[in-house]
Amino acid sequence: MTKPITSLILLISLFFIPQLCFAGIDFDGSDDYVCKENPTALLSNDPMTVTAWIYPDSATGIHRICGHIETTGVDTGWSFGTNDDELRFTTHSVKDYNTTTFTVVSEEWQFIAASMQADHDVIFYHYCGSSLTIQEITYTADMNAPDSTADLSIGSINSGDTCAGSKIQYFNGQITEVAIWNTALSATDIEILYKSKIKGMPLQIKPANLVAYWPMNSGRDGTSADGDTIYDRSGNGNNGTGDDGAGEGLTWKGEEVLSYPE
């Protein structure tokens, strides 16, 4: 009787593993954003990695997933997002790293990542459906790290050093599972993230280097995220606050069960 009981326990355990069904925040592309003022543990220079799952409503123009920049005087810091149907990682006042082989598509969930290496090269990953694309962009100059007054924004980037100022390059669509590490993740680490069916997987990948992780799944479907706390689950306390600008958009989206390739 031991074997059947053990098999039953395993089956029940697998059934109740929290699947990576997507819940996130829908940004309207005009004035929605999430702000984290003076984020801690995010001021390090490269190497670093930023990842997210996105559902763009369009694949035209420049739209930022997140950015931590300061623009008083010489621009410093970094930002990550889409550039038409490609990806762009910017080290401000230094370089726009632009992919040339990707196909970011509209109205479909996809995983994206940018990993800045110790030699300042950036390796990009894009996973959509069952297709993975990887491209490395080389460069030699160091990033100008943002100073302690710079705020971090999700769904746009600041054109000043704080969220109170104006913003540009708003994202149009849904964002979830945003995570930042202060190290360059390996290809194996990235593969675990995009193939995983377990929620909270960023917490299992180099946790000592995980500086921020926003699952963006704590709101009720269809309700406004304006003024809501967007929790950082990394343990570093980098909770953000939603802002819907003029009062439209920035809506919590409920979970969707996705079909993953085997």
Buried (B, 14 or more C-beta within 10 A) or exposed (E): EEEEEEEEEEEEEEEEEEBBEBBBBBBBBEBBBBBBBEBEBBBEBBBBBBBBBBBBBBBEEBBBBBBBBBBEEEBBBBBBBBBBBBBBBBBBBBBEBBBEEBEBBEEEBBBBBBBBBEEBBBBBBBBBEEEBBBBEBEBEEEBBBBEEEBBBBBBBBBEBBBBEEEBEBBBBBBBBBBBBBBBBBBEEBBBBBBBBEEBBBBBEBBEEBBBBBBBBBBBEEEEBBBEBEBBBBBEBEBBBBBBBBEEEBBBBBBBEEEEEEE
